[in-house]
Amino acid sequence: MQTAIKAKRIVDGTGAVPLENAVLLIDGNVIMDVGTEESVRIPEGTEVITLPDDETLLPGLIDGHNHPSLCWYLKNFLTLVNDPHEHLFLRAIRNFHINLRSGVTSIRCLAEKGFVDLLYRRAVEQGLVIGPRIKTCTRGFRFERGHGFLGTPVQSIEQLRRGFAENVKAGADFLKFFVTGTVLVDREMPSFMTQDEIRAAADAAHDLGKEVTVHAVGGQGLHDCLSAGVDCIEHGYFVDDEAIARMKDAGCWLVITSGIFFDDEAIDNLHSRELREALREQRPLVRETLTKAINADLKVAVGTDGLVGRIADEICFLVAAGMTSFEAIRVATLQGARLLGIDDEAGSLERGKRADVISVVGNPLEDVSVLENVHLVMKNGQRLDLILDQMSTLDERAMK
């Protein structure tokens, strides 16, 4: 079945000049054409969706750092990761709907307990639940002395190697381990692995033919990760000038996840007063360091971490730090697809790519915050916003 979507404008994610009075032509789950109303021929019998005035079509957004079962809106949400896997799965289903409603059609999962993330992925692929496209590392590993509620503890590099091999056999798309903490302690960033351990872990992942990413926020631990040749740094809140230069030279990715330092609602739901205070106190330094990184022309993507539904806030942070709206949208679309390794099928509105499409009310190039107001949501050519709205209505009726 063919569908044509008419909109005031299209921002295609590539960085090209937006198209005014535009049409996106879809055949099944594939984009067949994109252009102006004058340039795109709509075949007879095509379903035509005419969006309200001043809506903008964009590619589906890509959340480059997502934990499907984390619920920032619940009290003590980090400690809830120790709940039974069945509970995590049910929370993930709710969060999938929140992701989609925020315009996110693809996510990169950065560690869940056990292999529950593989159940998420399979359920979505088989159509058992409605959710975004998923790429996942399965379990992320940390040394027992180390950081990370979601990290699977190991006692040695040999255990970590075995864990990586099990992940790959189970279906991991990439691999992850945790190196540093998240907040400064006495003005220093603790690292929980030695340089030799970090190098051995990175080598183990690469020996298995997988890219490897690390939870590395700053300090010597982050530098040791760069020396080990990791492919991606998650967070980088306290990345210094030397590390930025090294990342740029190496072509290493940085995934920006600013939310946990700047979202008071999420901070208030953390379990620890000390952690809440540290996050608020260290905001100015995080803003300063991430602004340097954002303006250094690194390979950057964005993610919400545990703040499901807040992808628009991350994009607004990029703009506040110095990016243009054009650049920030590209980071959350085509750049994100490149990070996930799916840029041949997603991340931009181009012929031959999957029909992952959203619309927002307004012009995000003039005011990027309109990304908070998502209307149409389509994944693989299927209109999901209508289904989610209907499900929400049924839920409301059931609660009465």
N, C-alpha and C positions, 0 to 999 in steps of 0.2 A: 504494500500500500504506500502511496506517495502522499507526503504532507508538505505544504508550503507555509512557512511562518513569515508574516509581514510585520515589520517593526519600524519605528521611527529611525532607529540606527542600529548598526552592528559594529561591535568592537570585537575583532576576530581573534585576539590573543597573540598575534604575530608581531604586533607593533606597527602594523600598516595603518594608514589613515582610515578612520571609521567611515562606513558606508551609510549614507542618509537615504531615507525612504527605501529600506532594504528588504530583501527576500532571501530566506534560507530554504532550499528545496531538499527534502529528505525522501529517500526511497528505502523503506524498511528501517534498518538501523544505521544507514550510511548517508552522509551528506553528498548530494549529487551536484549541487551548485550553490553559489553564494554571490550575491551582487545586488544591484539596484533593481527596482521594479521594471525599469526599461530594459535591463540586460538579461534578466532571468525569464525564460519561457516556462510558464506553468502549464503542464499537460492537462488536457481535459480529464475530469474525474478526480483530480487531486483535491484532497481535503485542505482547505485554506483556513489557517488560524490568523486572524487579524488582531494584533495586540492593541490595547488601549494607547491613546496618544502619549508620546514622550517616554515609551518604554524602550529599553536598550537590550539587545540580545548579546550574550557573551558565551564563551565556552563554559562548560561546567568547571567549577573551581576544584583545586586539588590541595588537599590537606596533607602536607609532607611529613607531619609528625602527629600521629593520632593514636590514642589508646581507647579502643571501642568500649571497654567496660568501665572506664573511669567517669564518674559523675560529679563534677565540681559543684553541682547544685544540691548534693547530699552532704550532711554533716560528717566530718572525719572521712572524707571520700578516699583518701589514700589508703587508710587502714582497711577499707572494705575490699581491697583486692585479695584479701585472704579468705573471702567468703567462698562457698562451694561454687564449682564451675557452672552449675546450673543457674545460679544467681547472676554470675558474670555474663552468661549468654543472654539472659533476659534483659539485663541492663544494656547490653550491646545492641539488641534489637531496637530498644527505645532510642538509643543514641544514633543508630543508623538513620532513623526517621528525622532526628534533629539535624544530622549532617546534611541530608538531602534538602530539608526545608531551608537550610542556610545557603544552598547552592553548591554544596560539595558533592561531586559525583564520583570522585576517586580518593582513596585514602592510602596512606602508607602507615602500617601498623608497626609500632616500635617496641613491642614486647607485651605479651599477656602471660598469664599463668598456664603452665602445662602447654598443651597444644590446642587450647580452646579457640585460638584465633583461626586455626585451620578449619574448625567447625563453622565459624562465621563465614569464612571465604566459600566453603563448599555450599552452605545454605543459600548464600546470595547467588552463586553461580547456577545452582539448580532451581532457583526461583522459589525456594521455600520461604524466604523472607525477602522483604524489600530493603535493599541497602546499596551503598556505593561500591564501586569496583575496589578490590582490596589487593595490595601487595604487602607482604608481611615477613618479618624476621623470625617469626614464632618466638621462642624463648630468648630473652636477652640475659647475658650472664654477668654476674658480679662475684668477686671474692667475698667470702663470708664476712670479712671485716669491712666490706665496702658499702657503698650507697645504693639505694634503689629499692623501693617497695615492690616494684614489678620485676626486679632482677631475680633470676634463678641462682641461688648461691652455689659456688663450687669451692673446693679447698685447694686446688692445684691447677696448673696449666694443663696437665694431662686430663683432668676431669673436664676442663673447658674444651679441649680438643674433641673429646668424645661427645660432649654436648653439641658442639657445632656439627659434627658428623651426623648425629641423630636428627638435628634440625633439617639438614639438607636432605637426608633420606625421607623425612616426613613431608617435605615440600616447601622449605623456606626459599624465599626469593632473594634474600640477602641476609647478613648476619650482624649481630650487635653485641657489644659488651660495655659495661659501665666502668669508668675510670675515676672520675672526680666526684666531689659533692656538688651541691647546687648553690649554696650561699657561702660567703666568706666567713671564716672562723679566725678571729684575731687578725683580721686583714689578710689572711692567707687562704688559698684554695686548697683544701686537702685532696691528696691523690692516694688511692688505695691499691695501686699496682706499681711495681717497679718498672723501670725502662725496659729491662729484659723481658718481664712478663707481658708488657704491652706489645713488644715486638713479636714475641712468640704467638700471642693471640691473633695479631694481624696476619702473620704468616700462615697460621692455621686456617684462617678464613680464605685467604687467597689460594692456598694449596687445594682447597675444595672447589675452587672456581667461582667463588662468590665475592661480591663487594662487601666491605665491612664498614660499619659506622660505629661511632662511640659517643657515649654520654661524657662529654668533656667540656667543662664550663670555663676553664681558664687555668692559669698557673703552669707549673712545671709538667703536670699531667697532660695538659693539652699539647705542650711542646713535644713531649715524649710520643704522643700519638702521631704527630706530624712526622717525627723522625722515623716512626715505624711504617709510614706510608699508608695510613688509613685513607679511605675514600671520602669520608664525610664526617663532619663534626656536628653533633646535635647541641643546640642551645648557644654555646659560646658567649655566655653573658659577660664574662670578664676577659675576653680575648684582647691581647695587647698588640701594639703596633708591629712588633717583630712577628708574632704569629699570623697576623693579617697578611703581611708580606710573604710569609712562607706558604700560606694557603693559596694565595694568588699565583705564586710561582708553580706550585704543584698541581693547580687545578682542582683543589679539594673543595667539596661542597660545604656550605654552612646553612643549616636549617634554623631560621629565626623562630623562636617561640616566646615572644615577649610577655604573653598574657599573665603568667603566674606572678610576675613582679608588679603588674599594673592593674589587675582586676581585683578590686576590694571584695566583691562578693565571693569569689573563689578563695581568696586569702582567709576570709572570715570562716570558711568551712574547713580549714586545715586543723589538724589535731593538736598542734604544738604552738604554744604561745611564743616560744623562742623563735620558731621558724616564721611565724606571722610577723614578728617584730623585725627580724632580719630582712625579710623580703621588702618591707616598707622602707627600712632605713637605707637599703642598698640600691633603691630605685635610681637615684641620680647617677651613680656610677654605671649602672646597667644601660641607662639611656645614652650616656656619653660613649661607652665602648661599642654598643651595637650601632650607634649612628656612624661611628668611624668605619665599622665593618660594612655597613650598608652602602656607604659612599666610596668604597675601595674597589668597586668593580669585581667583586668576588662572584663565584657561582652560588647564588642564593636561592633558597626556596623558603616557604613559610609553613608553619604548622600550629595547631591549637594545643598540642600536648594533651592535657586532661580537660581542656576548656571547650568541650564539644559545642558547636554552634557559633563560636566566636571568631570564625575565620575573617569576617569583615573587620574586626578590631585589629587583627594582625596586618591586614593590608593597609589600614589607616595608619598604623605605626610606621610602616615603610615610608608612607608619604610624609608623615610628620618628621621623619628622620632625613628627608631630602630627596626621595625619589619622586618622579612625576607620577601622576595617576596611571598614565600609559605604562610606565615601567613596572609599577607595583602590580597592576593587573596581569601583566605578562609573567611576573614572578609566580603569581598564584594560579597560572594556567599553563602556558607552554613550558616555562622553567620547571614547574612541578612535574609535568609529564616527563620531562627529560630525566629528572631525578628518579622517577619511578620506572624509567625505561619503557614508557608507553607512548612516547611522542610520535610514533608512527601511526597511532590510532586515536589519540586524544590530546587535549591541551590547546587546540585551536579549531576554529571553524573553517575548515578547508575541505575541498573536494576529496572524497575517498576516506575521510576519517569518520569515526563513530559519531553518531548524533547525540553527543552529550552537550546539552544546551540549557542555559538559564536566561531568564529575563529579570531586569530590575526596573523599578519605577524611577525614572529620572536619567540623568546623564552622569555616569561615574567619572568621566574625564573632567567634568567641572566640579563635582563634589563626590569624592570617592566613598563617602559614608552612605550613599544610597545603596551600596551593596548590602546593607542591612535589610533592605526591603525587597526580598526576592519574590517573584510572582511565579512564572512558569519554571518548571524543573523537568527536564527530559534526560533520560539516560538510555543509551542504545536505541534511541528513537521512540521510547515509551514515555508517555506523559505521566509522570509520577506525582506531581503536585495535586492533581485531581484525586488520585487514589488515596494519598495521604490525608487530604482534606476530608474525604468521605470516611476514612477510618477514624479520624478525630471526632467527627460528628457522631459516629456510632458509639465511640467510647464515652462521649458526653451523655448520650441517651442512656447508656448502661449504668452510669453513675447516679442517675436520678431515681 
